[in-house]
Amino acid sequence: MSNWFQTARRHPCGVLLAVQIVSIVVYPFLGDQSLGRALFGLIGLLVLGLAVAAVRLTPALTWISIVLGVPLVVLTVLEGVYPHHETIALWSAVVHAAFYLYTGFALIRYMFADAVITVDELFATGATFTVLAWAWAYLYAATQLIWPDSFTAAVDPADQRTWMDLLFLSVTTLTSTGLSDIVPVRPHARSVVMIEQIVGMLYLALVVARITGLTLRPPSGSD
């Protein structure tokens, strides 16, 4: 157990990335029942805790993560208690999006902090990607609460999109996969999707190129 904690302390971004990926795998098994939502809420809180821990290791200001994180925990609990309360769901989505966007910004600063790439900074490239995907999924959730019927899909096109639908849309958009089985149909929704496409392109161009360049750079003093 102590070895696990030491590994987590050395590689917080690696743990964050692992939990994000595991949550993607686990969520479909939880379903839409209250118990499933509660379990997913616990997974979400764990992810948030890991995100705060990762942010604390960056040059970014820690108090911003606390200011966003405290109401985030409260809203997550309230959303679990009142799952159909649209006002709570909207504020929860907005604060979640803000927290994940800030965490993504802080992780990028963490990767750009020095000229030596550590193992955890390599994990951070993946963790930052998943954090950004989560952020836009929450932005999509807020968008369809403010502008209903913002998204349609090949299956049950008239229904509101589930969290898994929106996360799937976010990941496919950020990766430029564009499977098009979930589609933004209202102008505001399309604007949010286009911004994520731009962010995904810039992330690959700037962050991944920098990490790759520093990883392949010869050691200092070598011929």
C-alpha positions in Angstrom: 0.0 0.0 0.0 2.8 2.4 0.8 4.4 1.7 -2.6 1.1 2.6 -4.2 0.9 5.9 -2.4 4.5 6.7 -3.2 3.8 6.0 -6.9 0.7 8.2 -6.8 2.7 11.0 -5.2 5.4 10.7 -7.9 3.0 10.4 -10.8 -0.3 12.3 -9.9 -1.0 12.9 -13.6 -0.6 9.2 -14.3 -3.2 8.4 -11.6 -5.5 11.1 -12.9 -5.3 9.7 -16.4 -5.9 6.1 -15.2 -9.0 7.2 -13.2 -10.4 9.1 -16.1 -10.0 6.1 -18.4 -11.5 3.7 -15.9 -14.5 6.0 -15.4 -15.2 5.9 -19.1 -15.2 2.1 -19.0 -17.2 1.9 -15.8 -20.0 4.4 -16.5 -22.0 2.3 -19.0 -22.3 -0.4 -16.4 -23.8 2.0 -13.9 -26.9 2.9 -15.9 -29.3 5.7 -15.2 -30.7 4.5 -11.9 -30.1 6.5 -8.7 -27.6 4.0 -7.4 -25.6 4.2 -10.7 -25.7 8.0 -10.5 -24.5 7.9 -6.9 -21.6 5.6 -7.7 -20.6 7.7 -10.7 -20.8 10.8 -8.4 -18.2 9.1 -6.1 -16.0 8.4 -9.1 -16.3 12.0 -10.1 -15.4 13.3 -6.7 -12.3 11.0 -6.7 -11.3 12.4 -10.1 -11.8 16.0 -8.8 -9.6 15.2 -5.8 -6.8 13.9 -8.1 -7.2 16.9 -10.3 -6.8 19.3 -7.4 -3.7 17.3 -6.3 -2.2 17.6 -9.8 -3.0 21.3 -10.0 -1.2 21.8 -6.6 2.0 20.6 -8.2 1.9 23.3 -10.9 3.0 26.9 -10.8 -0.7 27.9 -11.1 -2.3 29.4 -8.0 -3.7 26.8 -5.7 -6.4 29.0 -4.3 -8.2 29.1 -7.6 -8.6 25.3 -7.5 -10.0 25.6 -4.0 -12.4 28.4 -4.8 -13.8 26.3 -7.7 -13.4 22.9 -6.0 -15.5 23.6 -2.8 -18.7 24.6 -4.6 -18.1 21.9 -7.0 -18.3 19.2 -4.3 -21.4 20.8 -2.9 -23.1 20.9 -6.3 -22.1 17.4 -7.1 -23.8 16.2 -3.9 -26.9 18.3 -4.6 -27.1 17.0 -8.1 -27.0 13.4 -6.8 -29.8 14.2 -4.3 -31.9 16.2 -6.8 -31.0 14.6 -10.2 -33.9 16.3 -12.1 -33.4 19.9 -10.8 -32.4 21.8 -13.9 -31.0 24.9 -12.0 -28.7 22.7 -9.9 -27.7 20.7 -13.0 -26.9 23.9 -14.9 -24.7 25.4 -12.2 -23.1 22.1 -11.6 -22.2 21.8 -15.3 -20.9 25.4 -15.4 -18.7 25.0 -12.3 -17.5 21.6 -13.5 -16.5 23.0 -16.8 -14.7 26.0 -15.2 -12.8 23.7 -12.9 -11.7 21.3 -15.6 -10.7 24.1 -17.9 -8.6 25.6 -15.1 -7.1 22.2 -14.4 -6.2 21.8 -18.1 -4.6 25.2 -18.1 -2.6 24.3 -14.9 -1.5 21.0 -16.3 -0.2 22.7 -19.5 1.8 25.1 -17.4 3.1 22.1 -15.5 4.3 20.6 -18.7 5.9 23.9 -19.9 7.5 24.6 -16.5 11.0 23.3 -17.4 13.1 21.9 -20.2 13.4 18.4 -18.8 10.5 16.0 -19.4 9.7 13.7 -16.5 7.6 10.5 -16.6 4.7 12.4 -14.9 4.8 15.2 -17.5 4.4 12.5 -20.2 1.4 11.2 -18.3 0.2 14.8 -18.2 -0.1 15.0 -21.9 -2.8 12.3 -21.7 -4.4 13.6 -18.5 -4.7 17.1 -20.0 -6.4 15.7 -23.0 -9.0 13.8 -20.9 -9.5 16.9 -18.6 -10.3 19.0 -21.6 -12.7 16.4 -22.9 -14.5 16.4 -19.6 -14.6 20.2 -19.6 -16.3 20.4 -23.0 -18.7 17.6 -22.1 -19.9 19.7 -19.2 -20.1 22.8 -21.5 -22.3 20.7 -23.8 -24.4 19.7 -20.8 -24.9 23.4 -19.9 -25.6 24.2 -23.5 -28.5 21.8 -23.9 -29.9 22.9 -20.6 -29.9 26.6 -21.7 -30.9 25.8 -25.3 -32.9 22.6 -25.4 -32.6 20.3 -28.4 -29.1 21.6 -29.1 -27.9 18.1 -30.1 -29.5 15.3 -32.1 -28.4 11.7 -32.7 -29.0 8.8 -34.9 -30.7 6.9 -32.0 -33.6 8.7 -30.2 -33.0 12.0 -32.0 -35.6 14.0 -30.0 -34.2 13.1 -26.6 -31.8 15.1 -24.5 -28.3 13.7 -24.8 -27.1 11.7 -21.8 -23.8 12.5 -20.0 -22.2 9.5 -21.9 -23.4 10.9 -25.2 -21.9 14.3 -24.5 -18.6 12.9 -23.3 -18.5 10.7 -26.5 -19.2 13.8 -28.6 -16.5 15.7 -26.7 -13.8 13.0 -27.2 -14.6 12.5 -30.9 -14.5 16.3 -31.5 -11.3 16.8 -29.6 -9.6 14.0 -31.5 -11.1 15.3 -34.8 -12.6 11.8 -35.4 -16.0 13.3 -36.2 -18.1 10.2 -36.2 -21.2 12.4 -36.7 -23.7 10.1 -34.9 -24.2 12.9 -32.4 -24.6 16.3 -34.1 -25.0 19.9 -32.8 -28.0 21.4 -34.6 -28.5 24.8 -32.9 -26.1 27.7 -33.5 -24.9 28.0 -29.9 -24.1 24.3 -29.8 -22.2 24.5 -33.1 -20.2 27.4 -31.7 -19.1 25.4 -28.7 -18.2 22.4 -30.8 -16.2 24.6 -33.2 -14.2 26.1 -30.3 -13.4 22.6 -29.0 -12.2 21.6 -32.5 -9.8 24.6 -32.5 -8.6 23.8 -29.0 -7.9 20.2 -30.0 -5.9 21.3 -33.0 -3.9 23.8 -31.0 -3.3 21.2 -28.2 -1.8 18.7 -30.6 0.3 21.4 -32.4 1.7 23.1 -29.3 1.8 20.7 -26.4 2.4 17.3 -28.0 5.0 18.8 -30.4 6.8 20.4 -27.5 6.8 17.3 -25.4 8.0 15.2 -28.3 10.7 17.7 -29.2 12.1 17.8 -25.6 11.9 14.0 -25.3 13.9 13.5 -28.5 16.4 16.3 -27.8 20.0 15.1 -27.2 21.2 15.4 -23.6 23.0 18.7 -22.8 26.7 18.6 -23.7 26.4 15.8 -26.2 27.8 16.1 -29.7 
